[in-house]
Amino acid sequence: MEAVRNKQVLFRGFITAAPKETDMEFRVGTAELRIPEGFKGVLVKNLYLSCDPFLRSRMREFYNSYIPPFTPGSVVEGFGISRVVETNDEGFRPGDLVSGLTGWEEYTLITSTDRLRKIQVDEKIPLSHHLGLLGQSQLNHARMPGFTAYAGFYEVCSPKKGERVFVSAACGAVGQLVGQLAKLHGCYVVGSAGTKQKVDLLKNKFGFDDAFNYKEEPDLAGAMKRYFPDGIDIYFDNVGGATLDAALLNMRIRGRIAACGMISQHSLSFKEGIHNLYMLIPKRIRMEGFIQSDYLHLFPQFLDRIGDLYKEERIVYMEDTHQGLESAPATLAGLFSGENVGKQVVCVCRE
Ligand SMILES: NC(=O)c1ccc[n+]([C@@H]2O[C@H](COP(=O)([O-])OP(=O)(O)OC[C@H]3O[C@@H](n4cnc5c(N)ncnc54)[C@H](OP(=O)(O)O)[C@@H]3O)[C@@H](O)[C@H]2O)c1
């Protein structure tokens, strides 16, 4: 069998700061389009790859976590959408479209097929949206945005009509959907983001009631007070750090904080402390961390509801698509400087 070109992105070595393009290496190798003897699985052609904050957690030398680190020198692994080229696993056929953990390369041999999900194609929903809007994973460590927003908002935040909701990293893959779900639920919603362009999108495209640029607010607690003079009922926290600290000061009695992610802390060797935790007591605030895969039983319901809302044009979903595998390292690094506007996707091949 003739070997074909296989472009790849390798992880160079463990890091202690925010990821940089140079922490990964692009190379052109080869692949044989057949399953090697002795292996069971599927050989896939990768079409779209997802850039997610959790990949940073796999770049540190820390083994005592639910998520193992990458091996230096190996191909970066992340969530993707792929076409099955060859299979000796009876659960799949050549031509199937699947989503699941795959390599940052053109062709990947996947042996853990129990982690793959077959995609039911719907021509009204772009295929790449299965990484963002409709994204879910059966793995703890593949955290996908759409289902995260859905489970986090409805299950952790216990929202009620008319409540005041604050969302950070609001223009990102998770945040844009949380805000729209909250609006559909009848809530007042304000988002924070790091550029004027994102603030405009939040107000004009995603339908938030208001939004502000946290980078232009030296007094974050004061800014929140301006947007929530009567306090916040629900804070959907994607960033942690100073924003969480300021939100704690602005919560209402019996408010809820969904601790979804703390991207501001991902790249710090020593995490910042939170000073205002004492507010949990007089305000009787419930603060709860969650992982989307805790709620897998809700996934079929989520697919139907969010798919319908999208097709009925009651929600929108924005992607930031980068062309070619070569763009993947810079695209991942961009998540940590806020360069993405919406869900970060790398298109390896459109077919
Ligand atoms: N619990 C779960 O199951 C689960 C699942 C998926 C994701 N997550 C978490 O959810 C959060 C959002 O993920 P996502 O996929 O939607 O990412 P994203 O929001 O699309 O991208 C990350 C954004 O975070 C903001 N950011 C980066 N560094 C920051 C900092 N130091 N301080 C404040 N904001 C910063 C940037 O936007 P700005 O321009 O606004 O700065 C950046 O665009 C992450 O914390 C992630 O780890 C959790």
Ligand as a Chemical Component Dictionary entry (heavy atoms), coordinates in Angstrom:
data_LIG
# 
_chem_comp.id                   LIG 
_chem_comp.type                 NON-POLYMER 
_chem_comp.pdbx_formal_charge   0 
_chem_comp.three_letter_code    LIG 
# 
loop_
_chem_comp_atom.comp_id 
_chem_comp_atom.atom_id 
_chem_comp_atom.alt_atom_id 
_chem_comp_atom.type_symbol 
_chem_comp_atom.charge 
_chem_comp_atom.model_Cartn_x 
_chem_comp_atom.model_Cartn_y 
_chem_comp_atom.model_Cartn_z 
_chem_comp_atom.pdbx_ordinal 
LIG N1  N1  N 0  -16.739 22.640 33.145 1  
LIG C1  C1  C 0  -16.752 22.130 31.914 2  
LIG O1  O1  O 0  -17.236 21.018 31.662 3  
LIG C2  C2  C 0  -16.164 22.965 30.805 4  
LIG C3  C3  C 0  -16.323 22.582 29.463 5  
LIG C4  C4  C 0  -15.808 23.411 28.461 6  
LIG C5  C5  C 0  -15.122 24.573 28.804 7  
LIG N2  N2  N 1  -14.968 24.882 30.110 8  
LIG C6  C6  C 0  -14.316 26.127 30.509 9  
LIG O2  O2  O 0  -15.154 27.194 30.068 10 
LIG C7  C7  C 0  -14.369 28.350 29.840 11 
LIG C8  C8  C 0  -14.674 28.894 28.449 12 
LIG O3  O3  O 0  -14.252 27.924 27.482 13 
LIG P1  P1  P 0  -14.494 28.192 25.933 14 
LIG O4  O4  O 0  -14.222 26.938 25.230 15 
LIG O5  O5  O -1 -15.814 28.868 25.766 16 
LIG O6  O6  O 0  -13.329 29.215 25.598 17 
LIG P2  P2  P 0  -13.507 30.601 24.870 18 
LIG O7  O7  O 0  -14.312 31.467 25.772 19 
LIG O8  O8  O 0  -14.003 30.367 23.501 20 
LIG O9  O9  O 0  -12.017 31.171 24.768 21 
LIG C9  C9  C 0  -11.374 31.575 25.881 22 
LIG C10 C10 C 0  -11.625 33.086 26.147 23 
LIG O10 O10 O 0  -11.297 33.347 27.487 24 
LIG C11 C11 C 0  -10.924 34.705 27.603 25 
LIG N3  N3  N 0  -9.696  34.785 28.405 26 
LIG C12 C12 C 0  -8.473  34.278 28.100 27 
LIG N4  N4  N 0  -7.591  34.564 29.061 28 
LIG C13 C13 C 0  -8.284  35.287 30.006 29 
LIG C14 C14 C 0  -7.927  35.891 31.245 30 
LIG N5  N5  N 0  -6.683  35.811 31.706 31 
LIG N6  N6  N 0  -8.886  36.556 31.944 32 
LIG C15 C15 C 0  -10.156 36.640 31.466 33 
LIG N7  N7  N 0  -10.551 36.092 30.287 34 
LIG C16 C16 C 0  -9.624  35.416 29.579 35 
LIG C17 C17 C 0  -10.669 35.236 26.195 36 
LIG O11 O11 O 0  -11.749 36.102 25.839 37 
LIG P3  P3  P 0  -11.746 37.659 26.231 38 
LIG O12 O12 O 0  -11.534 38.416 24.965 39 
LIG O13 O13 O 0  -13.092 37.862 26.807 40 
LIG O14 O14 O 0  -10.622 37.900 27.198 41 
LIG C18 C18 C 0  -10.739 33.990 25.323 42 
LIG O15 O15 O 0  -11.249 34.259 24.066 43 
LIG C19 C19 C 0  -12.919 27.930 30.036 44 
LIG O16 O16 O 0  -12.517 28.302 31.320 45 
LIG C20 C20 C 0  -12.955 26.419 29.916 46 
LIG O17 O17 O 0  -11.912 25.798 30.611 47 
LIG C21 C21 C 0  -15.469 24.115 31.114 48 
# 
loop_
_chem_comp_bond.comp_id 
_chem_comp_bond.atom_id_1 
_chem_comp_bond.atom_id_2 
_chem_comp_bond.value_order 
_chem_comp_bond.pdbx_ordinal 
LIG N1  C1  SING 1  
LIG C1  O1  DOUB 2  
LIG C1  C2  SING 3  
LIG C2  C3  SING 4  
LIG C2  C21 DOUB 5  
LIG C3  C4  DOUB 6  
LIG C4  C5  SING 7  
LIG C5  N2  DOUB 8  
LIG N2  C6  SING 9  
LIG N2  C21 SING 10 
LIG C6  O2  SING 11 
LIG C6  C20 SING 12 
LIG O2  C7  SING 13 
LIG C7  C8  SING 14 
LIG C7  C19 SING 15 
LIG C8  O3  SING 16 
LIG O3  P1  SING 17 
LIG P1  O4  DOUB 18 
LIG P1  O5  SING 19 
LIG P1  O6  SING 20 
LIG O6  P2  SING 21 
LIG P2  O7  DOUB 22 
LIG P2  O8  SING 23 
LIG P2  O9  SING 24 
LIG O9  C9  SING 25 
LIG C9  C10 SING 26 
LIG C10 O10 SING 27 
LIG C10 C18 SING 28 
LIG O10 C11 SING 29 
LIG C11 N3  SING 30 
LIG C11 C17 SING 31 
LIG N3  C12 SING 32 
LIG N3  C16 SING 33 
LIG C12 N4  DOUB 34 
LIG N4  C13 SING 35 
LIG C13 C14 SING 36 
LIG C13 C16 DOUB 37 
LIG C14 N5  SING 38 
LIG C14 N6  DOUB 39 
LIG N6  C15 SING 40 
LIG C15 N7  DOUB 41 
LIG N7  C16 SING 42 
LIG C17 O11 SING 43 
LIG C17 C18 SING 44 
LIG O11 P3  SING 45 
LIG P3  O12 DOUB 46 
LIG P3  O13 SING 47 
LIG P3  O14 SING 48 
LIG C18 O15 SING 49 
LIG C19 O16 SING 50 
LIG C19 C20 SING 51 
LIG C20 O17 SING 52 
# 
